[in-house]
Amino acid sequence: MTTTASRTQRRVRDGAYALAVVPLLRRLVAHHAVAPGAAWRTRCDTCTNLLWPAAYGPSGRCRTCGARIGAPPYWLEAVASAAIGLLVVTGAPGWELAAYTWWTAGMLVLGFVEAAALRLPQGLTADTVVLLAPLGGPASLWWSAAISATVLAGFYALIRIVSRGDLGLGDVALAVPIGVGAGWYNWRQAIAVVVVGHTLAATGIVLRRITGRKSSPSPSGTHLIAASLAVVVGHRIT
């Protein structure tokens, strides 16, 4: 019983540490969620006050003028709490939990940025895999992650070539953290991400047509990110 209680306390503590980064995630989304070609945002678009501390609260609104900035109100906090909380509950060991928390945080920022501005900043994509690099484990896991990342990036690079640039470089770069994170345990997980992600995207298109909503560009990266988080957490739970 004591062991169970201490394990629960440790998970609560780890979860609290992990969730402490959420205000930083909101700041990163607000900073990068701008139109392609525009300078990164450092001030409120309406009143020009600095983003910190004016717009880092969960309401997603500037405290000075009330303008909406970045991620929708409370959505980032809710999704981050669910994703990181599930990772903690799976009982991942120390460095693995830290690495996948970092990976999850990076994927969430990328997903919310693309949902808001239809862009995937490649600097953020590279940063997402930084803490995954020192993950320990047998050589087979390293090969699985490397092959998954290479194959996915090559697949989307080929689509970009065939489509003559309709697929952005950000989507190609996104394949690397997806391949490393999802393919670490099993390359089949990376394939599952592609299948689930494109199924989500296709379902969204069909639903918009059925409901008569105006057609708009689909944030395919956001669907792949949602699928990758679901696959990684699902694998850890099972």
Backbone torsions as a table, in degrees:
resi	resn	phi	psi	omega
1	MET	NA	-42.1	179.0
2	THR	-63.0	-41.2	178.9
3	THR	-62.4	-43.2	179.0
4	THR	-62.5	-42.3	179.8
5	ALA	-64.5	-43.9	179.9
6	SER	-66.1	-35.9	177.6
7	ARG	-64.7	-41.4	178.7
8	THR	-64.4	-43.1	178.5
9	GLN	-62.0	-39.9	179.5
10	ARG	-64.6	-40.5	179.8
11	ARG	-67.8	-38.9	176.8
12	VAL	-62.8	-43.7	179.1
13	ARG	-63.0	-46.5	179.6
14	ASP	-61.6	-40.3	179.2
15	GLY	-65.1	-39.3	178.9
16	ALA	-64.4	-42.2	177.7
17	TYR	-61.8	-44.1	-177.5
18	ALA	-64.9	-42.3	-177.1
19	LEU	-73.9	-13.7	178.5
20	ALA	-64.8	-16.1	-178.5
21	VAL	-86.8	-4.8	-174.7
22	VAL	-57.9	-42.9	176.7
23	PRO	-57.6	-34.3	176.5
24	LEU	-65.9	-37.9	178.6
25	LEU	-63.6	-42.2	178.6
26	ARG	-63.1	-37.9	178.0
27	ARG	-63.6	-42.8	-179.3
28	LEU	-65.7	-39.1	177.8
29	VAL	-64.3	-47.7	-179.8
30	ALA	-61.5	-37.3	-178.1
31	HIS	-68.5	-39.7	-172.2
32	HIS	-99.1	-13.7	-176.7
33	ALA	-81.8	70.0	178.3
34	VAL	-127.6	164.1	-178.7
35	ALA	-61.9	146.9	177.8
36	PRO	-54.2	132.6	-179.9
37	GLY	92.6	-16.0	180.0
38	ALA	-82.3	156.0	177.1
39	ALA	-69.9	150.0	178.5
40	TRP	-59.5	141.6	-176.7
41	ARG	-75.4	130.4	174.2
42	THR	-122.4	-13.1	-178.0
43	ARG	-133.8	160.4	174.4
44	CYS	-60.7	134.9	-178.5
45	ASP	-66.9	-23.4	-174.9
46	THR	-94.6	-52.1	-174.8
47	CYS	-106.4	-3.1	177.2
48	THR	64.7	13.3	173.1
49	ASN	-70.8	150.8	178.5
50	LEU	-59.0	144.5	-179.2
51	LEU	-60.2	-37.7	176.4
52	TRP	-99.7	125.4	4.4
53	PRO	-100.1	18.0	-169.3
54	ALA	-68.7	-28.6	-168.7
55	ALA	-135.9	36.2	-179.8
56	TYR	-108.1	4.0	179.4
57	GLY	-76.8	162.9	-178.1
58	PRO	-64.8	-16.4	178.8
59	SER	-70.9	-19.1	179.8
60	GLY	70.0	20.5	-178.2
61	ARG	-123.0	148.7	176.9
62	CYS	-66.2	130.9	-178.4
63	ARG	-70.6	-17.4	-178.3
64	THR	-87.6	-50.1	-174.9
65	CYS	-114.0	-9.8	177.9
66	GLY	83.4	5.7	-179.2
67	ALA	-70.7	145.8	177.7
68	ARG	-76.5	133.0	179.2
69	ILE	-137.2	127.8	173.1
70	GLY	77.8	-138.2	-174.1
71	ALA	-66.6	148.8	178.1
72	PRO	-57.5	151.4	-178.2
73	PRO	-53.1	124.9	171.7
74	TYR	69.3	-9.4	-177.6
75	TRP	-68.4	-44.9	-179.7
76	LEU	-61.7	-43.2	179.8
77	GLU	-63.4	-41.7	-178.5
78	ALA	-66.6	-46.1	-178.7
79	VAL	-67.2	-42.3	179.0
80	ALA	-63.1	-41.7	179.4
81	SER	-62.1	-42.7	-179.2
82	ALA	-67.0	-48.5	-175.8
83	ALA	-66.3	-48.7	-178.2
84	ILE	-70.6	-37.7	177.7
85	GLY	-59.9	-42.2	178.4
86	LEU	-65.7	-37.7	176.8
87	LEU	-61.4	-43.4	179.9
88	VAL	-64.3	-42.2	-178.3
89	VAL	-63.1	-30.9	-179.1
90	THR	-66.9	-13.7	177.2
91	GLY	78.4	27.8	177.5
92	ALA	-59.4	136.9	-179.8
93	PRO	-66.8	163.8	-171.9
94	GLY	-34.0	-73.4	-174.2
95	TRP	-67.4	-34.2	178.6
96	GLU	-63.4	-41.2	177.5
97	LEU	-64.1	-43.4	178.9
98	ALA	-62.0	-43.5	-178.2
99	ALA	-64.6	-45.8	-177.9
100	TYR	-76.1	-23.6	171.7
101	THR	-66.7	-44.4	176.5
102	TRP	-60.0	-46.8	-179.9
103	TRP	-60.1	-45.5	179.0
104	THR	-61.8	-44.0	179.4
105	ALA	-60.5	-45.7	179.4
106	GLY	-62.9	-41.4	179.9
107	MET	-66.0	-37.7	178.3
108	LEU	-63.8	-44.4	178.8
109	VAL	-60.3	-46.8	179.6
110	LEU	-60.7	-42.1	-179.0
111	GLY	-64.7	-43.4	-179.7
112	PHE	-72.3	-33.0	177.1
113	VAL	-65.4	-45.5	-179.1
114	GLU	-68.3	-37.5	178.0
115	ALA	-60.0	-33.7	-177.6
116	ALA	-87.4	-35.8	-170.5
117	ALA	-129.8	3.8	-179.6
118	LEU	52.7	47.9	174.8
119	ARG	-147.9	152.7	179.8
120	LEU	-127.2	93.8	-178.5
121	PRO	-57.5	123.0	-174.4
122	GLN	-69.0	-26.3	176.1
123	GLY	-62.7	-42.3	177.5
124	LEU	-66.7	-36.3	179.1
125	THR	-61.4	-42.7	179.1
126	ALA	-66.8	-41.9	-178.8
127	ASP	-62.3	-27.8	-175.5
128	THR	-63.4	-27.4	-177.3
129	VAL	-96.9	1.3	-174.4
130	VAL	-58.4	-52.1	-176.4
131	LEU	-77.5	-13.4	177.4
132	LEU	-74.6	-23.0	-175.6
133	ALA	-57.8	-43.2	-177.2
134	PRO	-83.0	8.8	-179.8
135	LEU	-56.4	132.4	177.3
136	GLY	-81.5	171.7	177.9
137	GLY	141.3	167.4	179.9
138	PRO	-66.1	162.6	-177.8
139	ALA	-59.8	-28.8	-178.3
140	SER	-61.2	-35.1	178.7
141	LEU	-69.4	-40.3	177.6
142	TRP	-62.2	-43.8	178.9
143	TRP	-63.5	-41.9	179.4
144	SER	-59.9	-46.1	-179.8
145	ALA	-65.8	-45.3	-177.8
146	ALA	-64.9	-44.1	-179.6
147	ILE	-66.4	-42.4	179.7
148	SER	-60.2	-47.0	-179.6
149	ALA	-63.4	-42.7	-178.2
150	THR	-66.4	-45.4	-178.3
151	VAL	-65.8	-44.3	179.8
152	LEU	-63.9	-44.9	179.0
153	ALA	-62.1	-40.7	177.6
154	GLY	-64.6	-39.1	179.2
155	PHE	-61.6	-47.5	-179.0
156	TYR	-74.8	-27.6	174.1
157	ALA	-66.0	-39.1	177.5
158	LEU	-64.6	-42.1	177.4
159	ILE	-61.3	-40.2	179.1
160	ARG	-61.5	-41.5	-179.7
161	ILE	-66.7	-47.9	-178.0
162	VAL	-64.1	-37.6	-178.7
163	SER	-83.8	1.6	179.0
164	ARG	56.3	46.2	173.6
165	GLY	91.3	2.3	178.5
166	ASP	-64.5	-30.0	175.2
167	LEU	-93.0	127.9	-174.9
168	GLY	-75.5	160.3	176.0
169	LEU	-62.4	-30.6	178.5
170	GLY	-60.9	-37.5	178.2
171	ASP	-67.9	-37.2	177.6
172	VAL	-65.5	-45.6	179.9
173	ALA	-64.5	-34.0	-179.1
174	LEU	-61.6	-26.4	-179.7
175	ALA	-61.7	-26.1	-177.6
176	VAL	-68.5	-56.6	177.8
177	PRO	-64.0	-30.5	176.3
178	ILE	-65.5	-46.4	-179.6
179	GLY	-63.7	-41.7	-179.7
180	VAL	-68.6	-48.5	-176.3
181	GLY	-69.1	-46.7	-177.8
182	ALA	-80.4	-30.6	-176.3
183	GLY	-89.2	0.7	-176.6
184	TRP	-59.8	-46.2	-177.9
185	TYR	-85.5	-32.2	-174.8
186	ASN	-164.9	129.3	-178.5
187	TRP	-62.8	-22.4	178.8
188	ARG	-65.9	-26.5	178.1
189	GLN	-63.9	-36.9	178.8
190	ALA	-66.2	-39.9	177.4
191	ILE	-64.6	-39.8	178.6
192	ALA	-60.5	-37.7	178.4
193	VAL	-61.0	-45.2	-179.7
194	VAL	-61.7	-45.9	-178.7
195	VAL	-63.5	-49.7	-178.3
196	VAL	-66.0	-42.3	-178.4
197	GLY	-61.6	-46.7	-179.5
198	HIS	-73.1	-26.9	174.0
199	THR	-66.1	-41.8	176.7
200	LEU	-61.9	-43.2	-179.6
201	ALA	-63.4	-44.8	-179.9
202	ALA	-65.0	-39.2	178.5
203	THR	-62.6	-40.9	177.8
204	GLY	-61.5	-41.6	178.9
205	ILE	-63.5	-45.1	-180.0
206	VAL	-62.5	-42.8	-179.5
207	LEU	-64.2	-38.3	178.0
208	ARG	-63.9	-38.1	179.5
209	ARG	-70.4	-39.7	-179.4
210	ILE	-65.4	-40.9	-177.4
211	THR	-84.7	-2.9	178.2
212	GLY	73.5	17.2	179.3
213	ARG	-74.3	151.6	-178.8
214	LYS	-62.2	132.3	179.7
215	SER	-68.7	139.5	179.4
216	SER	-143.3	159.0	178.7
217	PRO	-55.9	136.0	-177.1
218	SER	-90.9	127.9	177.2
219	PRO	-76.0	80.5	-174.5
220	SER	-59.9	-34.8	179.0
221	GLY	-61.8	-38.1	179.6
222	THR	-63.4	-39.0	178.1
223	HIS	-66.7	-40.4	178.4
224	LEU	-66.8	-36.5	178.5
225	ILE	-66.4	-45.0	177.9
226	ALA	-59.8	-41.4	179.5
227	ALA	-66.0	-40.3	-179.0
228	SER	-65.6	-40.8	177.7
229	LEU	-63.4	-42.7	-180.0
230	ALA	-64.8	-41.4	-178.2
231	VAL	-68.4	-44.0	-179.1
232	VAL	-64.9	-47.9	179.5
233	VAL	-65.0	-41.4	178.5
234	GLY	-61.0	-40.0	178.7
235	HIS	-65.7	-41.1	-180.0
236	ARG	-64.7	-38.5	-177.8
237	ILE	-69.7	-40.8	-177.6
238	THR	-83.3	NA	NA
